[in-house]
Amino acid sequence: MAVPLTSYSATELARRIRKKELGPVEVMRAHLDAIERLNAAVNAMCTVTAEQALHSAHFAERAINEGRPVGPLHGVPIGIKDVTATAGVRTTYGSPLYADHVPADDDEIVIRLKRAGAIVLGKTNTPEFASGGNTVNEVFGATRNPWDLSRSAAGSTGGGAAALACGMIALAQGTDFGGSLRIPGAFCGVVGIRPTPGLAPPDDVKQPWDFGSVQGPMGRTAEDCALGLDAMRGWTLYSPISVAPPWPSAHEAVMEARDLRGKRIAYVADIAGIGVDPEIDRACRAATNKLRECGAAIEEIAFDLADGREAYNILRGEWYVSRYFADLDATEKFGPNVRGNIRAGLKLGIRDIARAEDKRRRHWERWLTFFERFDLLATPTTAVLPFVLEDNYPKEIAGRRLESYIDWAAPTFLVSLVALPAVSVPAGLSAAGLPIGLQLVGRRLAEPEILTAAKFVQQMVPVGRPGILDSNV
C-alpha cells in the first residue's frame, strides 16, 4: 500500500522534492485533498489559499526542473497562524473586528519562510488575538482535536497543531506566550518549540523589547521543527532584542546526533505546584527514563517554581495593557479573554510590577543553579489531558480546583517567565488514546540540544497518528 504524501515529514518532503522524486504540485494537491476531506470536521484551516498555493507549486516545480538553486523548504506546504500578516490573504486575528482584514505585506517571519522555499497553503485557526487555551473564536468557530473530535486542540496555535496532525500541512508557524506552541503540540500529538526570545523576528512591533511572546515552528517531528527554525531564525535590524544563534544549523545538529551520551536530564513531575494527572506523570516519567537507553543520565529531583505563578500573572497583565495601550478606551470591544487580561493589568500598581520583576530575577538565578548540574529539564507539558471542547479551560487537576483560568498552563508559562527555550514532544497516549506531551527545557539558545532530545523521545516512544486519518470523515 502506497504511503500517503501527507504522512511524510517536512524533512522527507523537502529531500524528495530536491531529488525530483516528488513534484511540488503533486505534494500540494495531496495536502489540498486532505483539507477537503478532513477540515470540515476539524476546522483547523480557517482560510485556504488553494489557487495561490498551486501557482507557487508550479513555479517551484519549474525551478527544480531547470536546476535553479532552491531553499531548504522548497515546495513544502505550511500553515501560518491567523494572527500573522500575510500579503493579500485574509488575516482576522480571530476577531470580528478584523473579519475582512487583508494585509498588504507579509510579516518578516512569513518572508523568511517563503525565502526558504515554503509555500503558504493557508491560515490556521486561533482564539481571538491568540488569547486563550482553547481555539475558539466568533469568526470561524472552534477547532477540534483530531484524536477525539469532542476535545479541545488547545490554544492558541490550536489550528496549526490540528492541521499538522491531520496531514493538511507539513509545517506550522505559530506564536507562544504562555505555552501557545507547546500546549497545542501536547494535545494534538505533534512537536512545538518556543525558541529563545530574539532568535526569530518578533510577532508584534508594538512591543519591540518584549521577551514574552515569540514566534516559532511546529512539526510532526523534532527534525521538522529544527528545519522550520533554521528558516525563521537570525538577526534582524527591526528588533532590539534580536540575537544570532551560536550554531550554524539546528536541523543539521539534530539529524547528525546519534545518542545523548554525556547529557544530564532532570525529571520533575510538577514544577508548578498545581498537581498533575497521574496518567500524564507516568507517561512522561517513563519516556524520560527511556532516554537512558540513548546514553543520557536521568535523575528525578524536586524543583518547585510554584511561587512564580503570581509573578507571571502580574507581568501578563502588564503585557496586555502595553500591547493594547492604544485601545484601552475601547476595551469592551474585545472578547472575554482579552478584555479580562486588560482589566487585570489595569488594577496593577508599580509595586506589584516591581515585586513580579524581583521574583522573576530570583527564578532566573534558580535556573542558573539548575544548569550547573543538568543540561535539560524534563517535565509534563500539561497537567491535564485534552479537555472537552465546550470548556474554555479546565476547572480542576487530579480533583484539585484551580485558582484562575490561566493556572492550568503554569507548567509552560513558568518557563516563559524566564525566557528559556522549550519544546513539547509526544511522550505517549492515555488509556483513552489521547496524546501526552513531555516538555524539555534548556539553556538560552540551546534549541539544537532540546530538539535532539525530543528526537530520541519520538524514536523511543512512537505514538502513531490520530484515528481520523483512517476514518471516512
Sequence and secondary structure as in RCSB ss.txt:
>XXXX:A:sequence
MAVPLTSYSATELARRIRKKELGPVEVMRAHLDAIERLNAAVNAMCTVTAEQALHSAHFAERAINEGRPVGPLHG
VPIGIKDVTATAGVRTTYGSPLYADHVPADDDEIVIRLKRAGAIVLGKTNTPEFASGGNTVNEVFGATRNPWDLS
RSAAGSTGGGAAALACGMIALAQGTDFGGSLRIPGAFCGVVGIRPTPGLAPPDDVKQPWDFGSVQGPMGRTAEDC
ALGLDAMRGWTLYSPISVAPPWPSAHEAVMEARDLRGKRIAYVADIAGIGVDPEIDRACRAATNKLRECGAAIEE
IAFDLADGREAYNILRGEWYVSRYFADLDATEKFGPNVRGNIRAGLKLGIRDIARAEDKRRRHWERWLTFFERFD
LLATPTTAVLPFVLEDNYPKEIAGRRLESYIDWAAPTFLVSLVALPAVSVPAGLSAAGLPIGLQLVGRRLAEPEI
LTAAKFVQQMVPVGRPGILDSNV
>XXXX:A:secstr
    GGGS HHHHHHHHHTTSS HHHHHHHHHHHHHHHHHHH  EEEE HHHHHHHHHHHHHHHHTT    TTTT
 EEEEETTS BTTB   TT GGGTT   SS  HHHHHHHHTT EEEEEE  SGGG SSS EETTTEE EETTEEE
EE  SSSHHHHHHHHTTS SEEEEEESSSTTHHHHHHHT EEEE  TTSS  S TT TT SS EEEEEESSHHHH
HHHHHHH S  TT TT    SSS HHHHHHH    TT EEEE S SSSS   HHHHHHHHHHHHHGGGGT EEEE
     GGGHHHHHHHHHHHHHHHTGGGGGGGGGS HHHHHHHHHHHT  HHHHHHHHHHHHHHHHHHHHHHHH S
EEEEES SS   BTT SS SEETTEE SSTTGGGHHHHHHHTTT  EEEEEEEE TTS EEEEEEE STT HHHH
HHHHHHHHHHS     GGGGS  
